[in-house]
């Protein structure tokens, strides 16, 4: 049965490179752009920006679950060493939390869109600001996993295979 599984490459993945960062960058961009559209639309009273914001939030909500699936799969293949484990755990907890928070805020945005499509409340903007801050914190931890701890980079994978990292 194990013979049918694909072999892992030098990144310790069954496919050429990590997919999680590719998908998650769409989520980051869509959430930040949605917030920007809502803020600009709120102050300029350009209600068309609210529609742009809604669709960005909608697709970000779908995309975050795809990003989490790839993230969980790739985290399992990363075999993190002790120094990276706590950051990976925090990143995982925040990621799952963000999926729920993003889904809830998107549902709230849908209700606003259905009831009053030409305006958003300041309370919604405050919640979207909190979401934006949480996304920024999550980006920090994700960057740390790659640029500090080197998960799925060739030198770290080779060091793990040679038993140099514990």
VEXPA-302315 format. One record per residue: x, y, z of N, C-alpha, C in turn; residue in three letters; residue number from 1. Coordinates in nm, 4 decimals, padded with zeros to 6 digits. Layout:
! residues N
<<X; Y; Z>; <X; Y; Z>; <X; Y; Z>; "ala"; NUM>
...
! end
This chain:
! residues 166
<<00.0816; -00.1194; 00.0000>; <00.0000; 00.0000; 00.0000>; <00.0866; 00.1266; 00.0000>; "unk"; 1>
<<00.1936; 00.1292; 00.0802>; <00.2805; 00.2461; 00.0862>; <00.3527; 00.2721; -00.0446>; "unk"; 2>
<<00.3653; 00.1703; -00.1290>; <00.4318; 00.1868; -00.2578>; <00.3533; 00.2796; -00.3513>; "unk"; 3>
<<00.2241; 00.2967; -00.3265>; <00.1414; 00.3817; -00.4119>; <00.1466; 00.5292; -00.3718>; "unk"; 4>
<<00.2036; 00.5589; -00.2563>; <00.2155; 00.6976; -00.2133>; <00.3298; 00.7654; -00.2880>; "unk"; 5>
<<00.3148; 00.8928; -00.3216>; <00.4231; 00.9611; -00.3934>; <00.5440; 00.9823; -00.3018>; "unk"; 6>
<<00.6610; 00.9842; -00.3622>; <00.7832; 01.0087; -00.2871>; <00.7923; 01.1565; -00.2509>; "unk"; 7>
<<00.8588; 01.1863; -00.1414>; <00.8767; 01.3249; -00.0992>; <01.0022; 01.3818; -00.1656>; "unk"; 8>
<<00.9945; 01.5077; -00.2061>; <01.1078; 01.5720; -00.2715>; <01.2028; 01.6346; -00.1691>; "unk"; 9>
<<01.2945; 01.7185; -00.2151>; <01.3925; 01.7786; -00.1245>; <01.3327; 01.8855; -00.0330>; "unk"; 10>
<<01.2070; 01.9215; -00.0550>; <01.1340; 02.0115; 00.0371>; <01.0487; 01.9313; 00.1346>; "unk"; 11>
<<01.0581; 01.8007; 00.1268>; <00.9792; 01.7080; 00.2083>; <00.8294; 01.7165; 00.1748>; "unk"; 12>
<<00.8008; 01.7337; 00.0452>; <00.6640; 01.7459; -00.0036>; <00.6419; 01.6506; -00.1205>; "unk"; 13>
<<00.5181; 01.6058; -00.1429>; <00.4898; 01.5193; -00.2577>; <00.4666; 01.5982; -00.3872>; "unk"; 14>
<<00.4733; 01.7296; -00.3821>; <00.4574; 01.8162; -00.4991>; <00.5711; 01.9187; -00.4971>; "unk"; 15>
<<00.5939; 01.9912; -00.6073>; <00.7167; 02.0700; -00.6223>; <00.7475; 02.1724; -00.5122>; "unk"; 16>
<<00.6501; 02.2442; -00.4631>; <00.6763; 02.3462; -00.3606>; <00.5551; 02.3604; -00.2710>; "unk"; 17>
<<00.5698; 02.4359; -00.1633>; <00.4598; 02.4527; -00.0679>; <00.3419; 02.5245; -00.1332>; "unk"; 18>
<<00.2227; 02.4754; -00.1065>; <00.0999; 02.5352; -00.1596>; <00.0355; 02.6325; -00.0603>; "unk"; 19>
<<00.0554; 02.6068; 00.0690>; <-00.0070; 02.6898; 00.1713>; <00.0251; 02.8384; 00.1534>; "unk"; 20>
<<00.1520; 02.8772; 00.1361>; <00.1791; 03.0206; 00.1202>; <00.1148; 03.0798; -00.0045>; "unk"; 21>
<<00.1038; 03.0002; -00.1095>; <00.0427; 03.0510; -00.2326>; <-00.1044; 03.0833; -00.2086>; "unk"; 22>
<<-00.1774; 02.9893; -00.1494>; <-00.3203; 03.0093; -00.1262>; <-00.3439; 03.1167; -00.0203>; "unk"; 23>
<<-00.2619; 03.1152; 00.0847>; <-00.2867; 03.2071; 00.1957>; <-00.2616; 03.3526; 00.1560>; "unk"; 24>
<<-00.1769; 03.3752; 00.0561>; <-00.1561; 03.5131; 00.0120>; <-00.2808; 03.5709; -00.0541>; "unk"; 25>
<<-00.3615; 03.4864; -00.1156>; <-00.4898; 03.5330; -00.1675>; <-00.5804; 03.5776; -00.0525>; "unk"; 26>
<<-00.5839; 03.4995; 00.0533>; <-00.6669; 03.5339; 00.1692>; <-00.6211; 03.6677; 00.2277>; "unk"; 27>
<<-00.4918; 03.6818; 00.2485>; <-00.4374; 03.8055; 00.3064>; <-00.4754; 03.9251; 00.2204>; "unk"; 28>
<<-00.4507; 03.9138; 00.0899>; <-00.4797; 04.0257; -00.0003>; <-00.6285; 04.0591; -00.0028>; "unk"; 29>
<<-00.7132; 03.9567; -00.0062>; <-00.8571; 03.9828; -00.0148>; <-00.9109; 04.0453; 00.1129>; "unk"; 30>
<<-00.8646; 04.0005; 00.2286>; <-00.9115; 04.0590; 00.3553>; <-00.8661; 04.2044; 00.3662>; "unk"; 31>
<<-00.7398; 04.2302; 00.3365>; <-00.6888; 04.3675; 00.3466>; <-00.7561; 04.4589; 00.2453>; "unk"; 32>
<<-00.7762; 04.4092; 00.1232>; <-00.8415; 04.4909; 00.0210>; <-00.9883; 04.5154; 00.0545>; "unk"; 33>
<<-01.0544; 04.4167; 00.1111>; <-01.1942; 04.4342; 00.1521>; <-01.2050; 04.5427; 00.2585>; "unk"; 34>
<<-01.1146; 04.5386; 00.3557>; <-01.1152; 04.6406; 00.4605>; <-01.0898; 04.7787; 00.4006>; "unk"; 35>
<<-00.9928; 04.7877; 00.3107>; <-00.9625; 04.9155; 00.2465>; <-01.0839; 04.9673; 00.1693>; "unk"; 36>
<<-01.1508; 04.8803; 00.0946>; <-01.2703; 04.9213; 00.0192>; <-01.3808; 04.9692; 00.1123>; "unk"; 37>
<<-01.4001; 04.8996; 00.2248>; <-01.5033; 04.9416; 00.3197>; <-01.4712; 05.0771; 00.3805>; "unk"; 38>
<<-01.3469; 05.0990; 00.4168>; <-01.3086; 05.2269; 00.4782>; <-01.3219; 05.3410; 00.3777>; "unk"; 39>
<<-01.2704; 05.3207; 00.2576>; <-01.2807; 05.4253; 00.1548>; <-01.4270; 05.4481; 00.1190>; "unk"; 40>
<<-01.5043; 05.3407; 00.1047>; <-01.6466; 05.3538; 00.0747>; <-01.7232; 05.4253; 00.1851>; "unk"; 41>
<<-01.6849; 05.3996; 00.3097>; <-01.7508; 05.4633; 00.4245>; <-01.7288; 05.6146; 00.4212>; "unk"; 42>
<<-01.6055; 05.6569; 00.3960>; <-01.5746; 05.7999; 00.4008>; <-01.6120; 05.8735; 00.2727>; "unk"; 43>
<<-01.6107; 05.8059; 00.1581>; <-01.6463; 05.8728; 00.0325>; <-01.7922; 05.8520; -00.0055>; "unk"; 44>
<<-01.8603; 05.7652; 00.0665>; <-01.9994; 05.7290; 00.0382>; <-02.0148; 05.6655; -00.1013>; "unk"; 45>
<<-01.9084; 05.6001; -00.1459>; <-01.9099; 05.5284; -00.2727>; <-01.9545; 05.3853; -00.2440>; "unk"; 46>
<<-02.0838; 05.3612; -00.2556>; <-02.1404; 05.2316; -00.2167>; <-02.0956; 05.1166; -00.3065>; "unk"; 47>
<<-02.0434; 05.1464; -00.4264>; <-01.9947; 05.0394; -00.5138>; <-01.8751; 04.9676; -00.4518>; "unk"; 48>
<<-01.7985; 05.0393; -00.3703>; <-01.6850; 04.9766; -00.3026>; <-01.7317; 04.8728; -00.2007>; "unk"; 49>
<<-01.8510; 04.8906; -00.1463>; <-01.9044; 04.7923; -00.0515>; <-01.9291; 04.6579; -00.1207>; "unk"; 50>
<<-01.9697; 04.6625; -00.2462>; <-01.9905; 04.5393; -00.3221>; <-01.8567; 04.4695; -00.3484>; "unk"; 51>
<<-01.7554; 04.5470; -00.3796>; <-01.6209; 04.4913; -00.3990>; <-01.5739; 04.4255; -00.2696>; "unk"; 52>
<<-01.5971; 04.4934; -00.1594>; <-01.5577; 04.4410; -00.0288>; <-01.6281; 04.3094; 00.0006>; "unk"; 53>
<<-01.7575; 04.3056; -00.0230>; <-01.8343; 04.1840; 00.0042>; <-01.7772; 04.0649; -00.0714>; "unk"; 54>
<<-01.7517; 04.0795; -00.2011>; <-01.7031; 03.9670; -00.2799>; <-01.5626; 03.9248; -00.2380>; "unk"; 55>
<<-01.4815; 04.0195; -00.1977>; <-01.3487; 03.9839; -00.1474>; <-01.3595; 03.9052; -00.0182>; "unk"; 56>
<<-01.4471; 03.9452; 00.0708>; <-01.4667; 03.8717; 00.1957>; <-01.5231; 03.7321; 00.1684>; "unk"; 57>
<<-01.6158; 03.7220; 00.0764>; <-01.6757; 03.5933; 00.0414>; <-01.5695; 03.4946; -00.0072>; "unk"; 58>
<<-01.4874; 03.5379; -00.1034>; <-01.3852; 03.4479; -00.1572>; <-01.2706; 03.4250; -00.0587>; "unk"; 59>
<<-01.2434; 03.5212; 00.0268>; <-01.1423; 03.5011; 00.1313>; <-01.1880; 03.3938; 00.2292>; "unk"; 60>
<<-01.3160; 03.3919; 00.2607>; <-01.3697; 03.2920; 00.3526>; <-01.3571; 03.1515; 00.2954>; "unk"; 61>
<<-01.3841; 03.1362; 00.1682>; <-01.3664; 03.0053; 00.1041>; <-01.2177; 02.9696; 00.0996>; "unk"; 62>
<<-01.1361; 03.0651; 00.0610>; <-00.9924; 03.0400; 00.0430>; <-00.9211; 03.0068; 00.1727>; "unk"; 63>
<<-00.9662; 03.0619; 00.2851>; <-00.8952; 03.0350; 00.4099>; <-00.9047; 02.8873; 00.4472>; "unk"; 64>
<<-01.0152; 02.8234; 00.4147>; <-01.0274; 02.6811; 00.4457>; <-00.9367; 02.5971; 00.3549>; "unk"; 65>
<<-00.9200; 02.6382; 00.2308>; <-00.8252; 02.5707; 00.1413>; <-00.6832; 02.5900; 00.1944>; "unk"; 66>
<<-00.6521; 02.7119; 00.2383>; <-00.5192; 02.7405; 00.2942>; <-00.4932; 02.6572; 00.4193>; "unk"; 67>
<<-00.5936; 02.6407; 00.5032>; <-00.5776; 02.5618; 00.6258>; <-00.5539; 02.4143; 00.5922>; "unk"; 68>
<<-00.6261; 02.3629; 00.4946>; <-00.6068; 02.2229; 00.4559>; <-00.4625; 02.2004; 00.4102>; "unk"; 69>
<<-00.4137; 02.2859; 00.3217>; <-00.2747; 02.2733; 00.2780>; <-00.1787; 02.2978; 00.3939>; "unk"; 70>
<<-00.2092; 02.3943; 00.4792>; <-00.1227; 02.4240; 00.5931>; <-00.1102; 02.3068; 00.6885>; "unk"; 71>
<<-00.2215; 02.2432; 00.7195>; <-00.2183; 02.1274; 00.8095>; <-00.1401; 02.0115; 00.7465>; "unk"; 72>
<<-00.1629; 01.9871; 00.6196>; <-00.0937; 01.8802; 00.5493>; <00.0570; 01.9058; 00.5462>; "unk"; 73>
<<00.0938; 02.0283; 00.5112>; <00.2356; 02.0619; 00.5004>; <00.3023; 02.0720; 00.6369>; "unk"; 74>
<<00.2291; 02.1132; 00.7390>; <00.2856; 02.1152; 00.8741>; <00.3155; 01.9739; 00.9214>; "unk"; 75>
<<00.2297; 01.8808; 00.8863>; <00.2535; 01.7409; 00.9224>; <00.3756; 01.6831; 00.8540>; "unk"; 76>
<<00.4001; 01.7260; 00.7311>; <00.5173; 01.6780; 00.6581>; <00.6454; 01.7521; 00.6970>; "unk"; 77>
<<00.6313; 01.8659; 00.7636>; <00.7483; 01.9468; 00.7978>; <00.8348; 01.8827; 00.9049>; "unk"; 78>
<<00.7762; 01.7991; 00.9887>; <00.8476; 01.7401; 01.1013>; <00.9233; 01.8501; 01.1775>; "unk"; 79>
<<00.8519; 01.9448; 01.2353>; <00.9194; 02.0603; 01.2973>; <01.0084; 02.0190; 01.4142>; "unk"; 80>
<<01.1204; 02.0847; 01.4225>; <01.2110; 02.0606; 01.5342>; <01.1648; 02.1433; 01.6536>; "unk"; 81>
<<01.2202; 02.1169; 01.7697>; <01.1706; 02.1740; 01.8953>; <01.1607; 02.3259; 01.8942>; "unk"; 82>
<<01.2600; 02.3939; 01.8390>; <01.2588; 02.5409; 01.8401>; <01.1420; 02.5966; 01.7590>; "unk"; 83>
<<01.1030; 02.5281; 01.6529>; <00.9961; 02.5777; 01.5658>; <00.8576; 02.5339; 01.6102>; "unk"; 84>
<<00.8499; 02.4330; 01.6947>; <00.7216; 02.3717; 01.7293>; <00.6243; 02.4706; 01.7944>; "unk"; 85>
<<00.6715; 02.5523; 01.8879>; <00.5794; 02.6437; 01.9573>; <00.5246; 02.7501; 01.8624>; "unk"; 86>
<<00.6084; 02.8006; 01.7726>; <00.5610; 02.8999; 01.6753>; <00.4606; 02.8356; 01.5796>; "unk"; 87>
<<00.4872; 02.7120; 01.5368>; <00.3941; 02.6418; 01.4495>; <00.2603; 02.6178; 01.5197>; "unk"; 88>
<<00.2639; 02.5847; 01.6485>; <00.1392; 02.5653; 01.7237>; <00.0591; 02.6938; 01.7334>; "unk"; 89>
<<00.1258; 02.8051; 01.7614>; <00.0568; 02.9351; 01.7680>; <-00.0022; 02.9697; 01.6314>; "unk"; 90>
<<00.0771; 02.9496; 01.5271>; <00.0316; 02.9784; 01.3906>; <-00.0912; 02.8936; 01.3564>; "unk"; 91>
<<-00.0910; 02.7682; 01.3978>; <-00.2041; 02.6789; 01.3717>; <-00.3291; 02.7241; 01.4474>; "unk"; 92>
<<-00.3137; 02.7572; 01.5738>; <-00.4283; 02.8009; 01.6549>; <-00.4878; 02.9299; 01.6003>; "unk"; 93>
<<-00.4023; 03.0258; 01.5679>; <-00.4529; 03.1522; 01.5130>; <-00.5192; 03.1275; 01.3768>; "unk"; 94>
<<-00.4612; 03.0397; 01.2961>; <-00.5194; 03.0109; 01.1644>; <-00.6592; 02.9535; 01.1738>; "unk"; 95>
<<-00.6775; 02.8541; 01.2605>; <-00.8109; 02.7971; 01.2791>; <-00.9063; 02.9010; 01.3378>; "unk"; 96>
<<-00.8578; 02.9809; 01.4303>; <-00.9421; 03.0863; 01.4885>; <-00.9819; 03.1881; 01.3829>; "unk"; 97>
<<-00.8867; 03.2248; 01.2984>; <-00.9174; 03.3207; 01.1920>; <-01.0228; 03.2684; 01.0960>; "unk"; 98>
<<-01.0228; 03.1375; 01.0735>; <-01.1250; 03.0842; 00.9827>; <-01.2644; 03.1069; 01.0390>; "unk"; 99>
<<-01.2810; 03.0852; 01.1675>; <-01.4105; 03.1098; 01.2305>; <-01.4452; 03.2574; 01.2371>; "unk"; 100>
<<-01.3469; 03.3386; 01.2743>; <-01.3691; 03.4833; 01.2830>; <-01.4034; 03.5402; 01.1462>; "unk"; 101>
<<-01.3274; 03.4992; 01.0444>; <-01.3529; 03.5473; 00.9087>; <-01.4908; 03.5036; 00.8602>; "unk"; 102>
<<-01.5289; 03.3804; 00.8882>; <-01.6616; 03.3331; 00.8473>; <-01.7716; 03.4129; 00.9175>; "unk"; 103>
<<-01.7529; 03.4408; 01.0465>; <-01.8532; 03.5177; 01.1211>; <-01.8635; 03.6610; 01.0695>; "unk"; 104>
<<-01.7506; 03.7247; 01.0452>; <-01.7528; 03.8626; 00.9960>; <-01.8089; 03.8676; 00.8541>; "unk"; 105>
<<-01.7792; 03.7666; 00.7737>; <-01.8369; 03.7610; 00.6388>; <-01.9885; 03.7417; 00.6453>; "unk"; 106>
<<-02.0354; 03.6604; 00.7378>; <-02.1809; 03.6437; 00.7548>; <-02.2443; 03.7757; 00.7968>; "unk"; 107>
<<-02.1778; 03.8461; 00.8880>; <-02.2274; 03.9773; 00.9309>; <-02.2293; 04.0727; 00.8118>; "unk"; 108>
<<-02.1243; 04.0664; 00.7298>; <-02.1157; 04.1526; 00.6106>; <-02.2286; 04.1193; 00.5141>; "unk"; 109>
<<-02.2651; 03.9917; 00.5036>; <-02.3762; 03.9521; 00.4173>; <-02.5082; 04.0123; 00.4664>; "unk"; 110>
<<-02.5290; 04.0089; 00.5966>; <-02.6514; 04.0666; 00.6536>; <-02.6561; 04.2164; 00.6271>; "unk"; 111>
<<-02.5440; 04.2847; 00.6450>; <-02.5374; 04.4284; 00.6170>; <-02.5689; 04.4534; 00.4694>; "unk"; 112>
<<-02.5095; 04.3729; 00.3826>; <-02.5308; 04.3874; 00.2384>; <-02.6774; 04.3652; 00.2022>; "unk"; 113>
<<-02.7433; 04.2698; 00.2682>; <-02.8839; 04.2402; 00.2383>; <-02.9773; 04.3496; 00.2895>; "unk"; 114>
<<-02.9459; 04.4061; 00.4053>; <-03.0346; 04.5049; 00.4672>; <-03.0093; 04.6462; 00.4167>; "unk"; 115>
<<-02.8851; 04.6883; 00.4184>; <-02.8498; 04.8249; 00.3777>; <-02.7259; 04.8209; 00.2884>; "unk"; 116>
<<-02.7439; 04.7900; 00.1610>; <-02.6286; 04.7710; 00.0730>; <-02.5462; 04.8976; 00.0471>; "unk"; 117>
<<-02.6006; 05.0137; 00.0823>; <-02.5294; 05.1371; 00.0518>; <-02.4576; 05.1983; 00.1709>; "unk"; 118>
<<-02.4471; 05.1223; 00.2816>; <-02.3676; 05.1719; 00.3946>; <-02.3282; 05.0577; 00.4866>; "unk"; 119>
<<-02.2221; 05.0819; 00.5635>; <-02.1774; 04.9880; 00.6660>; <-02.1657; 05.0653; 00.7972>; "unk"; 120>
<<-02.1783; 04.9923; 00.9065>; <-02.1715; 05.0589; 01.0368>; <-02.0273; 05.0713; 01.0826>; "unk"; 121>
<<-02.0058; 05.1631; 01.1723>; <-01.8738; 05.1821; 01.2302>; <-01.8333; 05.0608; 01.3129>; "unk"; 122>
<<-01.9313; 04.9891; 01.3675>; <-01.9033; 04.8688; 01.4447>; <-01.8478; 04.7575; 01.3557>; "unk"; 123>
<<-01.9048; 04.7471; 01.2363>; <-01.8513; 04.6498; 01.1416>; <-01.7082; 04.6864; 01.1034>; "unk"; 124>
<<-01.6839; 04.8148; 01.0788>; <-01.5478; 04.8579; 01.0437>; <-01.4500; 04.8279; 01.1572>; "unk"; 125>
<<-01.4948; 04.8432; 01.2808>; <-01.4081; 04.8111; 01.3950>; <-01.3764; 04.6615; 01.3978>; "unk"; 126>
<<-01.4768; 04.5789; 01.3727>; <-01.4541; 04.4336; 01.3690>; <-01.3611; 04.3975; 01.2536>; "unk"; 127>
<<-01.3794; 04.4626; 01.1397>; <-01.2917; 04.4367; 01.0250>; <-01.1490; 04.4828; 01.0541>; "unk"; 128>
<<-01.1343; 04.5886; 01.1312>; <-01.0008; 04.6332; 01.1717>; <-00.9347; 04.5296; 01.2621>; "unk"; 129>
<<-01.0103; 04.4743; 01.3560>; <-00.9575; 04.3678; 01.4421>; <-00.9160; 04.2480; 01.3568>; "unk"; 130>
<<-00.9980; 04.2120; 01.2588>; <-00.9645; 04.1029; 01.1673>; <-00.8343; 04.1329; 01.0933>; "unk"; 131>
<<-00.8187; 04.2548; 01.0472>; <-00.6976; 04.2957; 00.9756>; <-00.5744; 04.2851; 01.0652>; "unk"; 132>
<<-00.5881; 04.3243; 01.1902>; <-00.4769; 04.3129; 01.2850>; <-00.4425; 04.1657; 01.3101>; "unk"; 133>
<<-00.5446; 04.0827; 01.3284>; <-00.5204; 03.9390; 01.3482>; <-00.4526; 03.8750; 01.2268>; "unk"; 134>
<<-00.4935; 03.9142; 01.1086>; <-00.4291; 03.8642; 00.9870>; <-00.2826; 03.9070; 00.9853>; "unk"; 135>
<<-00.2542; 04.0296; 01.0254>; <-00.1161; 04.0790; 01.0291>; <-00.0319; 04.0004; 01.1302>; "unk"; 136>
<<-00.0881; 03.9699; 01.2450>; <-00.0173; 03.8884; 01.3446>; <00.0095; 03.7490; 01.2880>; "unk"; 137>
<<-00.0884; 03.6925; 01.2202>; <-00.0722; 03.5608; 01.1602>; <00.0370; 03.5624; 01.0536>; "unk"; 138>
<<00.0439; 03.6686; 00.9762>; <00.1493; 03.6834; 00.8752>; <00.2860; 03.6839; 00.9430>; "unk"; 139>
<<00.2964; 03.7522; 01.0556>; <00.4231; 03.7563; 01.1295>; <00.4690; 03.6153; 01.1668>; "unk"; 140>
<<00.3790; 03.5360; 01.2241>; <00.4162; 03.4007; 01.2651>; <00.4465; 03.3110; 01.1450>; "unk"; 141>
<<00.3725; 03.3261; 01.0368>; <00.4008; 03.2492; 00.9158>; <00.5366; 03.2847; 00.8576>; "unk"; 142>
<<00.5673; 03.4145; 00.8541>; <00.6991; 03.4566; 00.8075>; <00.8103; 03.4017; 00.8954>; "unk"; 143>
<<00.7862; 03.3999; 01.0243>; <00.8855; 03.3470; 01.1177>; <00.9129; 03.1984; 01.0909>; "unk"; 144>
<<00.8080; 03.1232; 01.0606>; <00.8266; 02.9806; 01.0322>; <00.9137; 02.9571; 00.9095>; "unk"; 145>
<<00.9013; 03.0444; 00.8108>; <00.9792; 03.0270; 00.6887>; <01.1171; 03.0915; 00.7006>; "unk"; 146>
<<01.1203; 03.2187; 00.7402>; <01.2453; 03.2947; 00.7332>; <01.3361; 03.2759; 00.8537>; "unk"; 147>
<<01.2815; 03.2377; 00.9673>; <01.3652; 03.2137; 01.0856>; <01.3917; 03.0648; 01.1024>; "unk"; 148>
<<01.2856; 02.9835; 01.0977>; <01.2992; 02.8410; 01.1235>; <01.3163; 02.7572; 00.9967>; "unk"; 149>
<<01.2890; 02.8147; 00.8809>; <01.3163; 02.7485; 00.7544>; <01.2381; 02.6229; 00.7242>; "unk"; 150>
<<01.1151; 02.6131; 00.7747>; <01.0360; 02.4927; 00.7461>; <01.0166; 02.4767; 00.5953>; "unk"; 151>
<<01.0353; 02.3569; 00.5485>; <01.0249; 02.3163; 00.4079>; <01.1314; 02.3801; 00.3185>; "unk"; 152>
<<01.2382; 02.4339; 00.3772>; <01.3503; 02.4778; 00.2946>; <01.4499; 02.3630; 00.2861>; "unk"; 153>
<<01.5205; 02.3549; 00.1765>; <01.6090; 02.2412; 00.1505>; <01.7143; 02.2231; 00.2608>; "unk"; 154>
<<01.7840; 02.3282; 00.3055>; <01.8856; 02.3055; 00.4102>; <01.8282; 02.2504; 00.5412>; "unk"; 155>
<<01.7109; 02.2979; 00.5802>; <01.6505; 02.2499; 00.7054>; <01.6018; 02.1061; 00.6885>; "unk"; 156>
<<01.5434; 02.0736; 00.5743>; <01.4985; 01.9361; 00.5500>; <01.6175; 01.8412; 00.5520>; "unk"; 157>
<<01.7277; 01.8830; 00.4887>; <01.8479; 01.7979; 00.4891>; <01.9038; 01.7820; 00.6303>; "unk"; 158>
<<01.9049; 01.8902; 00.7079>; <01.9539; 01.8824; 00.8460>; <01.8659; 01.7908; 00.9296>; "unk"; 159>
<<01.7348; 01.7944; 00.9072>; <01.6431; 01.7054; 00.9801>; <01.6712; 01.5588; 00.9434>; "unk"; 160>
<<01.6931; 01.5325; 00.8153>; <01.7177; 01.3954; 00.7703>; <01.8499; 01.3409; 00.8249>; "unk"; 161>
<<01.9459; 01.4300; 00.8434>; <02.0764; 01.3897; 00.8966>; <02.0775; 01.3851; 01.0483>; "unk"; 162>
<<01.9685; 01.4255; 01.1112>; <01.9588; 01.4225; 01.2564>; <02.0297; 01.5375; 01.3254>; "unk"; 163>
<<02.0576; 01.6454; 01.2525>; <02.1277; 01.7599; 01.3111>; <02.0344; 01.8502; 01.3912>; "unk"; 164>
<<01.9051; 01.8439; 01.3621>; <01.8062; 01.9256; 01.4347>; <01.7158; 01.8326; 01.5154>; "unk"; 165>
<<01.6889; 01.8707; 01.6357>; <01.6024; 01.7907; 01.7223>; <01.4787; 01.8696; 01.7575>; "unk"; 166>
! end
